[in-house]
């Protein structure tokens, strides 16, 4: 399997995007992380190892102000992170690609498929969170958060994954409205696979059903894990993710690296 690929930097207008890339056959795989996550997560690394074992091209990266990438969190937005992902797709990959997006990465992957339909051969969402700014954040705002947004342009949201919480900015919430996808229709025509845990406390599993119902692709499959949480990072969850990705590769690849 060899050593982990080194971290490289992709220059953007005012910052750099950190990435790891493995060469191989196509269609390649691009992993898109979730909100406040980075490319060192369990799912991204496991998928990279699988891809390298198969001789398949693979890229994982950190959005602006995430992980090893540069940038100020206050400037982060759905549009900016989509543009980071577009730069990775356009400049670091060749030919058809399969996008695998976790949580917010599922939203970003859908936006990429809409922007580059000729480049996206297939898409997998893991606990996909399209429109999470409107569907999950805004409905939970209390008076204190609304006051902080108006006064300071941000508030600190509690997190089960970070004891310090994390800032949610007014810029993030307002800019995201230009990229909302639901209630659809969503003009993604490639094969789509959605994986969601039914004990997900962050993104309700019904989100995947809502999304599946409005995707224009005739080839959409939803897999539910009855005891699965949001991360879906247990050994069994990872094994299921890899089986679904392998099946998607078989469905879209003319010559799937001998798989």
C-alpha positions as YAML, in Angstrom:
chain: A
units: angstrom
residues:
- id: 1
  name: UNK
  ca: [0.00, 0.00, 0.00]
- id: 2
  name: UNK
  ca: [2.99, 2.29, 0.53]
- id: 3
  name: UNK
  ca: [3.30, 5.49, 2.49]
- id: 4
  name: UNK
  ca: [0.52, 8.04, 2.88]
- id: 5
  name: UNK
  ca: [0.66, 10.61, 0.05]
- id: 6
  name: UNK
  ca: [2.33, 13.87, 1.08]
- id: 7
  name: UNK
  ca: [0.36, 17.04, 1.63]
- id: 8
  name: UNK
  ca: [0.54, 19.48, -1.27]
- id: 9
  name: UNK
  ca: [-0.88, 22.98, -1.65]
- id: 10
  name: UNK
  ca: [-3.17, 24.26, -4.38]
- id: 11
  name: UNK
  ca: [-2.89, 28.03, -4.80]
- id: 12
  name: UNK
  ca: [-6.14, 29.97, -4.73]
- id: 13
  name: UNK
  ca: [-6.71, 33.71, -5.12]
- id: 14
  name: UNK
  ca: [-5.94, 34.61, -1.49]
- id: 15
  name: UNK
  ca: [-5.02, 31.36, 0.23]
- id: 16
  name: UNK
  ca: [-3.88, 27.78, -0.33]
- id: 17
  name: UNK
  ca: [-5.84, 24.54, -0.25]
- id: 18
  name: UNK
  ca: [-4.10, 21.52, 1.27]
- id: 19
  name: UNK
  ca: [-4.58, 18.17, -0.46]
- id: 20
  name: UNK
  ca: [-3.31, 14.61, -0.76]
- id: 21
  name: UNK
  ca: [-3.46, 12.88, -4.14]
- id: 22
  name: UNK
  ca: [-2.82, 9.31, -5.27]
- id: 23
  name: UNK
  ca: [-2.40, 8.48, -8.97]
- id: 24
  name: UNK
  ca: [-4.34, 5.69, -10.64]
- id: 25
  name: UNK
  ca: [-6.93, 4.72, -13.19]
- id: 26
  name: UNK
  ca: [-10.31, 6.32, -13.71]
- id: 27
  name: UNK
  ca: [-12.90, 7.13, -12.86]
- id: 28
  name: UNK
  ca: [-11.10, 8.68, -9.92]
- id: 29
  name: UNK
  ca: [-12.53, 9.38, -6.49]
- id: 30
  name: UNK
  ca: [-12.72, 12.75, -4.75]
- id: 31
  name: UNK
  ca: [-13.61, 12.87, -1.04]
- id: 32
  name: UNK
  ca: [-15.40, 15.96, 0.26]
- id: 33
  name: UNK
  ca: [-15.35, 16.40, 4.03]
- id: 34
  name: UNK
  ca: [-18.01, 17.76, 6.34]
- id: 35
  name: UNK
  ca: [-18.42, 21.09, 8.12]
- id: 36
  name: UNK
  ca: [-15.44, 21.71, 10.45]
- id: 37
  name: UNK
  ca: [-13.93, 18.34, 9.46]
- id: 38
  name: UNK
  ca: [-10.66, 17.70, 7.67]
- id: 39
  name: UNK
  ca: [-9.13, 15.26, 5.23]
- id: 40
  name: UNK
  ca: [-7.53, 13.22, 8.02]
- id: 41
  name: UNK
  ca: [-10.86, 11.71, 9.07]
- id: 42
  name: UNK
  ca: [-11.48, 7.97, 9.29]
- id: 43
  name: UNK
  ca: [-13.74, 7.74, 6.24]
- id: 44
  name: UNK
  ca: [-11.43, 9.77, 3.98]
- id: 45
  name: UNK
  ca: [-8.36, 7.74, 4.94]
- id: 46
  name: UNK
  ca: [-10.15, 4.40, 4.63]
- id: 47
  name: UNK
  ca: [-11.46, 5.28, 1.19]
- id: 48
  name: UNK
  ca: [-8.00, 6.41, 0.09]
- id: 49
  name: UNK
  ca: [-6.49, 3.10, 1.20]
- id: 50
  name: UNK
  ca: [-9.16, 1.19, -0.70]
- id: 51
  name: UNK
  ca: [-8.62, 3.27, -3.83]
- id: 52
  name: UNK
  ca: [-4.86, 2.79, -3.71]
- id: 53
  name: UNK
  ca: [-5.29, -0.96, -3.28]
- id: 54
  name: UNK
  ca: [-7.45, -0.91, -6.41]
- id: 55
  name: UNK
  ca: [-5.03, 1.31, -8.35]
- id: 56
  name: UNK
  ca: [-7.68, 4.02, -8.59]
- id: 57
  name: UNK
  ca: [-6.94, 7.76, -8.59]
- id: 58
  name: UNK
  ca: [-7.95, 9.53, -5.39]
- id: 59
  name: UNK
  ca: [-7.92, 13.06, -3.96]
- id: 60
  name: UNK
  ca: [-8.82, 14.35, -0.50]
- id: 61
  name: UNK
  ca: [-8.46, 17.97, 0.59]
- id: 62
  name: UNK
  ca: [-9.31, 20.62, 3.15]
- id: 63
  name: UNK
  ca: [-11.61, 23.52, 2.35]
- id: 64
  name: UNK
  ca: [-10.68, 27.14, 3.06]
- id: 65
  name: UNK
  ca: [-10.15, 27.59, 6.84]
- id: 66
  name: UNK
  ca: [-10.36, 23.83, 7.46]
- id: 67
  name: UNK
  ca: [-7.58, 21.48, 8.50]
- id: 68
  name: UNK
  ca: [-4.22, 22.27, 6.91]
- id: 69
  name: UNK
  ca: [-5.59, 24.84, 4.45]
- id: 70
  name: UNK
  ca: [-5.19, 28.58, 4.89]
- id: 71
  name: UNK
  ca: [-7.81, 31.24, 5.30]
- id: 72
  name: UNK
  ca: [-9.93, 32.99, 7.91]
- id: 73
  name: UNK
  ca: [-13.02, 31.17, 9.18]
- id: 74
  name: UNK
  ca: [-14.99, 34.42, 9.05]
- id: 75
  name: UNK
  ca: [-14.67, 34.35, 5.24]
- id: 76
  name: UNK
  ca: [-15.95, 30.78, 4.93]
- id: 77
  name: UNK
  ca: [-19.19, 30.06, 3.11]
- id: 78
  name: UNK
  ca: [-20.92, 27.35, 1.10]
- id: 79
  name: UNK
  ca: [-20.07, 29.17, -2.14]
- id: 80
  name: UNK
  ca: [-16.43, 29.54, -1.19]
- id: 81
  name: UNK
  ca: [-16.09, 25.87, -0.21]
- id: 82
  name: UNK
  ca: [-17.87, 24.84, -3.40]
- id: 83
  name: UNK
  ca: [-15.35, 26.90, -5.36]
- id: 84
  name: UNK
  ca: [-12.49, 25.21, -3.49]
- id: 85
  name: UNK
  ca: [-13.91, 21.86, -4.50]
- id: 86
  name: UNK
  ca: [-14.34, 23.02, -8.11]
- id: 87
  name: UNK
  ca: [-10.69, 24.07, -8.17]
- id: 88
  name: UNK
  ca: [-9.68, 20.61, -6.93]
- id: 89
  name: UNK
  ca: [-11.89, 18.91, -9.51]
- id: 90
  name: UNK
  ca: [-10.72, 21.12, -12.38]
- id: 91
  name: UNK
  ca: [-7.02, 21.29, -11.58]
- id: 92
  name: UNK
  ca: [-6.17, 18.05, -9.77]
- id: 93
  name: UNK
  ca: [-8.24, 15.42, -11.58]
- id: 94
  name: UNK
  ca: [-8.65, 14.15, -15.12]
- id: 95
  name: UNK
  ca: [-11.66, 12.58, -16.77]
- id: 96
  name: UNK
  ca: [-14.79, 11.32, -15.03]
- id: 97
  name: UNK
  ca: [-14.84, 11.37, -11.23]
- id: 98
  name: UNK
  ca: [-16.94, 9.82, -8.49]
- id: 99
  name: UNK
  ca: [-17.61, 12.27, -5.66]
- id: 100
  name: UNK
  ca: [-17.97, 10.99, -2.10]
- id: 101
  name: UNK
  ca: [-19.27, 13.67, 0.25]
- id: 102
  name: UNK
  ca: [-19.77, 13.39, 4.00]
- id: 103
  name: UNK
  ca: [-22.39, 15.58, 5.71]
- id: 104
  name: UNK
  ca: [-21.84, 19.11, 4.31]
- id: 105
  name: UNK
  ca: [-19.59, 17.43, 1.73]
- id: 106
  name: UNK
  ca: [-22.74, 15.82, 0.33]
- id: 107
  name: UNK
  ca: [-24.18, 19.29, -0.31]
- id: 108
  name: UNK
  ca: [-20.91, 20.43, -1.90]
- id: 109
  name: UNK
  ca: [-20.79, 17.29, -4.05]
- id: 110
  name: UNK
  ca: [-24.28, 17.99, -5.38]
- id: 111
  name: UNK
  ca: [-23.29, 21.56, -6.24]
- id: 112
  name: UNK
  ca: [-20.25, 20.21, -8.11]
- id: 113
  name: UNK
  ca: [-22.38, 17.74, -10.04]
- id: 114
  name: UNK
  ca: [-24.65, 20.60, -11.10]
- id: 115
  name: UNK
  ca: [-21.67, 22.76, -12.12]
- id: 116
  name: UNK
  ca: [-19.69, 20.02, -13.90]
- id: 117
  name: UNK
  ca: [-22.17, 17.38, -15.09]
- id: 118
  name: UNK
  ca: [-19.72, 16.19, -17.75]
- id: 119
  name: UNK
  ca: [-17.06, 15.46, -15.13]
- id: 120
  name: UNK
  ca: [-19.12, 13.77, -12.40]
- id: 121
  name: UNK
  ca: [-19.82, 10.13, -13.23]
- id: 122
  name: UNK
  ca: [-21.33, 9.20, -9.88]
- id: 123
  name: UNK
  ca: [-22.00, 10.59, -6.44]
- id: 124
  name: UNK
  ca: [-22.24, 9.17, -2.94]
- id: 125
  name: UNK
  ca: [-23.53, 11.10, 0.05]
- id: 126
  name: UNK
  ca: [-22.77, 9.90, 3.59]
- id: 127
  name: UNK
  ca: [-25.29, 11.49, 5.96]
- id: 128
  name: UNK
  ca: [-25.67, 14.21, 3.31]
- id: 129
  name: UNK
  ca: [-26.65, 17.61, 4.66]
- id: 130
  name: UNK
  ca: [-27.96, 19.78, 1.82]
- id: 131
  name: UNK
  ca: [-29.34, 23.10, 3.06]
- id: 132
  name: UNK
  ca: [-28.21, 22.38, 6.64]
- id: 133
  name: UNK
  ca: [-27.94, 26.10, 7.30]
- id: 134
  name: UNK
  ca: [-31.67, 26.50, 6.76]
- id: 135
  name: UNK
  ca: [-32.90, 23.06, 7.82]
- id: 136
  name: UNK
  ca: [-30.75, 22.44, 10.91]
- id: 137
  name: UNK
  ca: [-29.17, 25.70, 12.12]
- id: 138
  name: UNK
  ca: [-31.81, 28.41, 11.68]
- id: 139
  name: UNK
  ca: [-34.71, 26.46, 13.25]
- id: 140
  name: UNK
  ca: [-32.62, 25.88, 16.39]
- id: 141
  name: UNK
  ca: [-31.61, 29.50, 16.95]
- id: 142
  name: UNK
  ca: [-32.63, 30.94, 20.30]
- id: 143
  name: UNK
  ca: [-32.98, 34.58, 21.27]
- id: 144
  name: UNK
  ca: [-29.36, 34.70, 22.43]
- id: 145
  name: UNK
  ca: [-28.00, 33.39, 19.15]
- id: 146
  name: UNK
  ca: [-30.15, 35.77, 17.12]
- id: 147
  name: UNK
  ca: [-28.98, 38.69, 19.23]
- id: 148
  name: UNK
  ca: [-25.32, 37.67, 18.83]
- id: 149
  name: UNK
  ca: [-25.73, 37.33, 15.06]
- id: 150
  name: UNK
  ca: [-27.23, 40.80, 14.83]
- id: 151
  name: UNK
  ca: [-24.74, 42.39, 17.21]
- id: 152
  name: UNK
  ca: [-21.50, 40.50, 16.48]
- id: 153
  name: UNK
  ca: [-22.13, 38.77, 13.16]
- id: 154
  name: UNK
  ca: [-21.59, 35.37, 14.77]
- id: 155
  name: UNK
  ca: [-22.42, 33.12, 17.69]
- id: 156
  name: UNK
  ca: [-20.71, 30.10, 19.23]
- id: 157
  name: UNK
  ca: [-22.61, 26.89, 18.61]
- id: 158
  name: UNK
  ca: [-22.17, 23.97, 21.01]
- id: 159
  name: UNK
  ca: [-20.74, 20.81, 19.48]
- id: 160
  name: UNK
  ca: [-20.55, 17.18, 20.53]
- id: 161
  name: UNK
  ca: [-17.27, 17.01, 18.60]
- id: 162
  name: UNK
  ca: [-15.55, 20.13, 20.00]
- id: 163
  name: UNK
  ca: [-15.89, 21.19, 23.66]
- id: 164
  name: UNK
  ca: [-15.11, 24.79, 22.73]
- id: 165
  name: UNK
  ca: [-17.94, 24.89, 20.22]
- id: 166
  name: UNK
  ca: [-17.52, 26.68, 16.90]
- id: 167
  name: UNK
  ca: [-18.55, 30.01, 15.41]
- id: 168
  name: UNK
  ca: [-21.52, 30.30, 13.07]
- id: 169
  name: UNK
  ca: [-21.36, 33.53, 11.11]
- id: 170
  name: UNK
  ca: [-24.10, 35.66, 9.64]
- id: 171
  name: UNK
  ca: [-22.12, 35.60, 6.40]
- id: 172
  name: UNK
  ca: [-22.31, 31.78, 6.29]
- id: 173
  name: UNK
  ca: [-26.07, 31.71, 6.85]
- id: 174
  name: UNK
  ca: [-26.91, 34.48, 4.42]
- id: 175
  name: UNK
  ca: [-24.57, 33.40, 1.61]
- id: 176
  name: UNK
  ca: [-25.82, 29.82, 1.81]
- id: 177
  name: UNK
  ca: [-29.26, 30.90, 0.62]
- id: 178
  name: UNK
  ca: [-27.87, 31.26, -2.90]
- id: 179
  name: UNK
  ca: [-27.06, 27.52, -2.94]
- id: 180
  name: UNK
  ca: [-30.16, 25.88, -1.47]
- id: 181
  name: UNK
  ca: [-31.33, 22.73, -3.26]
- id: 182
  name: UNK
  ca: [-34.49, 21.58, -1.50]
- id: 183
  name: UNK
  ca: [-37.36, 21.13, -2.09]
- id: 184
  name: UNK
  ca: [-35.95, 20.62, -5.57]
- id: 185
  name: UNK
  ca: [-35.99, 19.48, -8.24]
- id: 186
  name: UNK
  ca: [-32.24, 18.84, -8.25]
- id: 187
  name: UNK
  ca: [-30.88, 18.39, -11.77]
- id: 188
  name: UNK
  ca: [-28.22, 15.79, -10.99]
- id: 189
  name: UNK
  ca: [-28.46, 13.01, -13.56]
- id: 190
  name: UNK
  ca: [-25.62, 10.66, -12.59]
- id: 191
  name: UNK
  ca: [-26.05, 7.57, -10.39]
- id: 192
  name: UNK
  ca: [-26.36, 8.53, -6.72]
- id: 193
  name: UNK
  ca: [-25.93, 6.47, -3.55]
- id: 194
  name: UNK
  ca: [-27.00, 7.84, -0.16]
- id: 195
  name: UNK
  ca: [-25.98, 6.31, 3.18]
- id: 196
  name: UNK
  ca: [-27.55, 7.53, 6.42]
- id: 197
  name: UNK
  ca: [-27.77, 6.44, 10.05]
- id: 198
  name: UNK
  ca: [-31.21, 6.41, 11.65]
- id: 199
  name: UNK
  ca: [-29.76, 7.56, 14.97]
- id: 200
  name: UNK
  ca: [-28.13, 10.61, 13.43]
- id: 201
  name: UNK
  ca: [-28.64, 13.47, 15.95]
- id: 202
  name: UNK
  ca: [-27.34, 16.15, 13.60]
- id: 203
  name: UNK
  ca: [-28.91, 15.50, 10.19]
- id: 204
  name: UNK
  ca: [-32.23, 13.60, 10.26]
- id: 205
  name: UNK
  ca: [-32.13, 10.48, 8.12]
- id: 206
  name: UNK
  ca: [-35.29, 11.64, 6.36]
- id: 207
  name: UNK
  ca: [-33.05, 14.21, 4.65]
- id: 208
  name: UNK
  ca: [-31.70, 11.46, 2.42]
- id: 209
  name: UNK
  ca: [-35.22, 10.39, 1.49]
- id: 210
  name: UNK
  ca: [-36.19, 13.99, 0.75]
- id: 211
  name: UNK
  ca: [-33.14, 14.33, -1.47]
- id: 212
  name: UNK
  ca: [-33.68, 11.03, -3.26]
- id: 213
  name: UNK
  ca: [-37.24, 12.05, -4.09]
- id: 214
  name: UNK
  ca: [-36.20, 15.22, -5.94]
- id: 215
  name: UNK
  ca: [-33.02, 14.11, -7.71]
- id: 216
  name: UNK
  ca: [-33.59, 13.87, -11.46]
- id: 217
  name: UNK
  ca: [-31.34, 10.83, -11.78]
- id: 218
  name: UNK
  ca: [-33.31, 7.61, -12.35]
- id: 219
  name: UNK
  ca: [-30.56, 5.69, -10.54]
- id: 220
  name: UNK
  ca: [-30.74, 6.64, -6.87]
- id: 221
  name: UNK
  ca: [-30.37, 4.22, -3.96]
- id: 222
  name: UNK
  ca: [-30.71, 4.97, -0.24]
- id: 223
  name: UNK
  ca: [-29.16, 2.73, 2.42]
- id: 224
  name: UNK
  ca: [-30.21, 3.23, 6.05]
- id: 225
  name: UNK
  ca: [-28.24, 2.00, 9.07]
- id: 226
  name: UNK
  ca: [-30.74, 1.49, 11.89]
- id: 227
  name: UNK
  ca: [-28.25, 2.05, 14.72]
- id: 228
  name: UNK
  ca: [-25.97, 4.41, 12.79]
- id: 229
  name: UNK
  ca: [-24.98, 7.85, 14.08]
- id: 230
  name: UNK
  ca: [-23.89, 10.91, 12.10]
- id: 231
  name: UNK
  ca: [-20.26, 9.99, 11.73]
- id: 232
  name: UNK
  ca: [-20.79, 6.43, 10.47]
- id: 233
  name: UNK
  ca: [-17.15, 5.69, 11.30]
- id: 234
  name: UNK
  ca: [-17.42, 2.31, 13.04]
- id: 235
  name: UNK
  ca: [-15.70, -0.63, 11.38]
- id: 236
  name: UNK
  ca: [-19.01, -1.95, 10.07]
- id: 237
  name: UNK
  ca: [-20.00, 1.48, 8.76]
- id: 238
  name: UNK
  ca: [-16.69, 1.83, 6.94]
- id: 239
  name: UNK
  ca: [-17.03, -1.63, 5.42]
- id: 240
  name: UNK
  ca: [-20.54, -0.75, 4.21]
- id: 241
  name: UNK
  ca: [-19.32, 2.55, 2.75]
- id: 242
  name: UNK
  ca: [-16.60, 0.73, 0.81]
- id: 243
  name: UNK
  ca: [-19.05, -1.87, -0.53]
- id: 244
  name: UNK
  ca: [-21.36, 0.88, -1.74]
- id: 245
  name: UNK
  ca: [-18.50, 2.77, -3.38]
- id: 246
  name: UNK
  ca: [-17.28, -0.40, -5.05]
- id: 247
  name: UNK
  ca: [-20.76, -1.07, -6.38]
- id: 248
  name: UNK
  ca: [-21.03, 2.49, -7.67]
- id: 249
  name: UNK
  ca: [-17.69, 2.13, -9.43]
- id: 250
  name: UNK
  ca: [-18.91, -1.04, -11.11]
- id: 251
  name: UNK
  ca: [-22.08, 0.73, -12.22]
- id: 252
  name: UNK
  ca: [-20.34, 3.70, -13.83]
- id: 253
  name: UNK
  ca: [-16.92, 2.45, -14.96]
- id: 254
  name: UNK
  ca: [-16.40, 0.94, -18.40]
- id: 255
  name: UNK
  ca: [-13.08, -0.57, -17.26]
- id: 256
  name: UNK
  ca: [-13.09, -0.50, -13.44]
- id: 257
  name: UNK
  ca: [-9.37, -1.17, -12.85]
- id: 258
  name: UNK
  ca: [-9.97, -4.89, -12.90]
- id: 259
  name: UNK
  ca: [-12.54, -4.79, -10.05]
...
